[in-house]
Amino acid sequence: MSLLTLKAIHLSCAVGSYALFFMRGIWSFNGPPVMRQRWVKIVPHVVDTLLLASALALAFTLRQYPFIDTWLTAKFFALLLYIGLGSVALKHGKSKTIRISAWLAAQAAFIYIVLVAVNRDPLPFFH
């Protein structure tokens, strides 16, 4: 698979993953039945799995790895933060205020991940 194809898959999955997270957050705060639909429980996991697989394929193709390349290390830890905050926002937050705060913080983490990826720098705000 070509580098351009891998990048296109990765970027498409990143956009899809974020869009699904954003929508599920809105839906979960309003409590509609759509959150219980089967596709809402399955599709995000499929997209996130493809996102992770394409990330691993890109790392191997580009020969850049977390814990070796600082920008990928930053993305890795920001991803863990994003996942944790997303879990609080969509499932484990004890109150609506906590869930909304975690949802907003997860979006900030996602923006950081994108900025790190675009700049290939763990400190993208200092350019």
N, C-alpha and C positions, 0 to 999 in steps of 0.2 A: 504494500500500500504506500502511496506517495506521501511525502511530508505535507503537501497542500491538502490532500484528502484527510489526513489525520487531524490537521489543524481545523479544517472545516467541520469535521465531526465533533471535535472537542469544543469549539466555539458554539456550535449549534446546541450541543447538550448543555453547555453552561447557561446559555440564554433560556433554554427550555426548563432547566432545573430552577433557575431563579424565578421565572414566570410562574411555575407551579408552586414554589414556596410562597411567593407573594400572594397568589390567589387563595391558597389553602389558609394562609394567615387571615385574610379578609373573611373568608367563609367561616373559619373556626371562631372568630370573634363575634360573628352574628349568629352562630349556631344553626345554620340551615342543614337540612337533611343531605345536601350534596356531599358533605364530609363523610357520610356513611356509604356512599356509592362505591362499588367495587373498583372502578377505574381510578378513583381518587386515591385509593390505597395501593394500587399496583403500579400505575404509570410513573409516578415520581421515583420509585425504586429502580425501575427499568432505565429511566433517563440517567439517574445518578450512577448506576452501574456502568452504563456506556461512557459517561463522563470520566469516571475513574479509570476504566480500561483504556480510553483514548489518552488520558494523562500519562499512564504508565508506558503506553506505546510511544508517545512523544518523547518521554524522558529517555527511553532506550535508544530511539532513533537519533535524538540530538546529543546523546551521551552527556546529559546533564541530570544530576540526581540530588534528591533531598539529602541533607547532612554532608554534602560535598559542595554543592552550589548554594550560596547563601539565599538567593532569591527563591529557590525552590523550597528550601528549608522554611523560609518565612511563609510561603504559600501553604505548606503542609500544616504548620501550626495554626495558621489562620483558618484553614479548612476544619481542623478539629474544633476550634472555637465556634465557627459557623454551625457545625453539626450540633454541638452542645446547646448553643443558643436556640437553634431551630427546634430541638427536642423540647426545650422549656416552653418555647412559644406555641408549639402545636399540640403538646401532650401533657407535659409535666408541671407547667406553671400553676401555682396554687390559686392565683387570682387573675382576673382579667388584666389588671394593671401590670402584674409581673409578666404575663404572656405578651402583652403589647410592647413592654419595654424590651423583652428578649427578642421579639420580632424586629423591632427597630435596630437593636444592637447587631442582630444577625445580618441585616442589610448593610450596616456599616462595615462589618467584617467582609461581606461579599465585595463591596466596593474596594476595600483594601486589597483583596485577592486579585481583582481585575487590574488595579493600578500596579501592583507588583509584577503581574504577568506582562503588562504592556511595557513597563520600564525595565524589567529584569533587574530590579533593585529592591531590596527589602525596606528601604526608606524612600518610597516614591514621593513623599511630600516635600522633600528637600531639594528638588530640582529647580 
